[in-house]
Amino acid sequence: MRAPIVSLLGAAALATVSLPAAAHEGHVHDGLLAGLAHPLGGADHLLATLGIGLLAGVAASVRGRTAGGPSVPSRIGVAGGLGLLAGALWALLAGTLPGLPPLGAGVVEPAAALGLLAVALALLQAERLGAGGLAAVALAVALPHGWLHATEGSGPAFFVGLAVSSATLFAAGALAARAVARQGGARAATVRGWAAVGYAGAFAWTLLAA
């Protein structure tokens, strides 16, 4: 019974201790192994993907208390995937389509950092946001990471590895949140609150390190 709590608290602990690795090197990665390692090599990518998984698990528990229906985690995952795709297309097409201005890392990286705060607030306000609101947060969190992935990676093998690694992190976050939610009551609320504190602490660290 304690293992799911440790898993979720581990995500919060990572949020507060690993952010010095969030800086981006500014060169392009290629190959399957580089893609597999990419979400693990920067705390912002790692925490964003875990965070979207946490939101998926929390959304499933919220939905489960109000109605049955299709898989909520899969819908949150789709929202996150759409955010990644939209961000990547923005990076690739910016400047060639009217109304789609090019962006720089000086804009996108702060947006990625704000995603950590968004995860923290969404964890605290999950019932009010509902599954649809949490899906919107997941899309917004993923958007700048799609831009960063598109500019930092190259080649089909890299993106296959990236997809596999990201899906694994997403599943880990979702399973941890679902397992904690099944315990119910004050314990689940406390664990979710600590995870939110961890993500808020990660965001604060980015401000201090900037």
C-alpha positions in Angstrom: 0.0 0.0 0.0 2.9 2.4 0.7 4.7 1.8 -2.7 2.3 4.0 -4.7 2.8 6.8 -2.2 6.5 6.6 -2.4 6.3 6.7 -6.2 4.2 9.8 -6.3 6.4 11.5 -3.6 9.4 10.5 -5.7 8.1 12.7 -8.5 7.8 15.6 -6.1 11.3 14.9 -4.8 12.7 14.9 -8.3 11.0 18.2 -8.9 12.9 19.8 -6.1 16.4 18.3 -6.5 17.1 17.7 -10.2 16.4 21.0 -11.9 20.0 22.1 -12.4 19.9 19.5 -15.3 17.2 21.5 -17.0 19.5 23.6 -19.2 19.5 22.7 -22.9 22.8 22.1 -24.6 21.9 23.9 -27.8 23.0 21.0 -30.1 21.0 18.5 -32.1 20.7 14.8 -30.9 20.3 11.9 -33.2 19.8 8.1 -32.9 17.5 5.8 -30.9 19.5 5.8 -27.7 19.6 9.6 -27.7 15.8 9.7 -28.1 15.4 7.2 -25.2 17.6 9.2 -23.0 16.4 12.7 -23.9 13.4 12.9 -21.5 15.7 11.6 -18.7 18.5 14.0 -19.4 16.7 17.2 -18.6 14.6 17.7 -15.5 12.1 19.9 -17.4 11.3 17.1 -19.9 11.3 14.4 -17.2 9.0 16.3 -14.9 6.6 17.5 -17.6 6.1 14.0 -18.9 5.6 12.5 -15.4 3.3 15.5 -14.6 1.0 14.8 -17.5 0.9 11.2 -16.4 0.0 12.3 -12.8 -2.8 14.5 -14.3 -4.1 11.5 -16.2 -4.3 9.4 -13.1 -5.9 12.1 -11.1 -8.4 12.8 -13.9 -9.4 9.2 -14.0 -10.1 9.2 -10.2 -12.2 12.4 -10.6 -14.1 10.9 -13.5 -14.6 7.6 -11.6 -16.4 9.4 -8.7 -18.8 11.1 -11.1 -19.5 8.8 -14.0 -18.3 5.9 -15.9 -17.2 6.1 -19.5 -14.2 5.9 -21.8 -10.6 5.8 -20.6 -9.7 9.2 -19.2 -5.9 8.6 -19.0 -5.9 7.8 -22.7 -7.7 11.1 -23.4 -5.2 13.0 -21.3 -2.4 11.2 -23.1 -3.9 12.2 -26.5 -4.1 15.8 -25.3 -0.4 15.7 -24.3 0.5 14.2 -27.6 -1.4 16.9 -29.5 0.4 19.5 -27.5 3.8 18.0 -28.5 2.8 17.7 -32.1 1.5 21.3 -32.2 4.7 22.6 -30.6 6.9 20.6 -33.0 4.9 21.9 -36.0 5.2 25.5 -34.7 9.0 25.0 -34.6 9.2 23.5 -38.1 6.7 25.8 -39.8 7.3 29.1 -38.0 8.1 31.9 -40.4 6.6 30.1 -43.4 2.9 30.3 -42.5 1.2 33.7 -42.0 0.4 34.4 -38.4 2.9 31.8 -37.1 5.9 33.8 -35.8 9.2 32.1 -35.1 10.0 31.7 -31.4 13.3 31.4 -29.6 14.5 29.4 -26.6 14.3 32.6 -24.6 10.5 32.4 -24.9 9.9 28.6 -25.0 12.0 27.6 -22.1 10.2 30.0 -19.6 7.0 28.6 -21.0 8.2 25.1 -20.3 9.1 26.2 -16.7 5.6 27.6 -16.3 4.3 24.2 -17.1 5.6 22.9 -13.8 3.5 25.5 -12.0 0.5 24.6 -14.1 0.9 20.9 -13.0 1.1 22.0 -9.4 -2.1 24.1 -9.6 -3.9 21.4 -11.6 -3.2 18.8 -9.0 -4.7 21.0 -6.3 -7.7 22.0 -8.4 -8.4 18.6 -10.1 -12.0 18.3 -9.0 -12.8 21.8 -10.1 -11.1 21.5 -13.5 -12.6 18.1 -14.3 -11.2 15.7 -16.9 -11.6 18.3 -19.7 -9.8 21.0 -17.8 -7.0 18.7 -16.9 -6.7 17.6 -20.6 -6.3 21.3 -21.5 -3.6 21.8 -18.9 -1.8 18.7 -20.3 -1.9 20.1 -23.8 -0.6 23.5 -22.7 2.2 21.8 -20.6 3.3 19.7 -23.6 3.2 22.5 -26.2 6.6 24.1 -25.4 8.2 20.7 -25.1 7.1 19.8 -28.6 9.0 22.9 -29.8 12.1 22.0 -27.8 12.1 18.3 -29.0 11.7 19.4 -32.6 14.7 21.7 -32.3 16.9 19.4 -30.2 16.3 16.1 -32.1 16.9 14.9 -35.6 16.0 11.7 -37.5 13.3 9.1 -37.2 15.2 6.9 -34.7 15.5 9.7 -32.3 11.8 10.4 -32.3 10.9 6.7 -31.9 13.1 6.5 -28.9 11.7 9.8 -27.5 8.1 8.4 -28.0 8.9 5.1 -26.1 10.6 6.9 -23.2 7.9 9.5 -22.9 5.1 6.9 -23.0 6.9 5.0 -20.2 7.2 8.1 -18.0 3.6 9.0 -18.7 2.4 5.5 -17.7 4.5 5.6 -14.6 2.9 8.9 -13.5 -0.6 7.7 -14.3 -0.3 4.4 -12.5 1.2 6.1 -9.4 -1.6 8.6 -9.3 -4.3 6.0 -9.8 -2.8 3.8 -7.1 -2.7 6.6 -4.6 -6.3 7.7 -5.5 -7.6 4.2 -4.8 -6.5 4.6 -1.1 -9.0 7.5 -0.9 -9.7 10.0 1.8 -7.2 12.3 3.5 -4.1 10.2 2.6 -4.6 10.5 -1.1 -5.3 14.2 -0.8 -2.1 14.7 1.3 0.1 12.8 -1.2 -1.4 14.8 -4.1 -0.7 18.0 -2.1 2.9 17.1 -1.6 3.4 16.3 -5.3 1.9 19.8 -6.0 4.4 21.3 -3.5 7.2 19.5 -5.3 6.2 20.9 -8.7 5.8 24.4 -7.3 9.2 24.1 -5.8 10.7 23.1 -9.1 9.2 26.1 -10.7 10.6 28.4 -8.0 14.0 26.8 -8.5 13.9 27.8 -12.1 13.3 31.4 -11.1 16.2 31.3 -8.7 18.5 29.6 -11.2 17.6 32.0 -14.1 
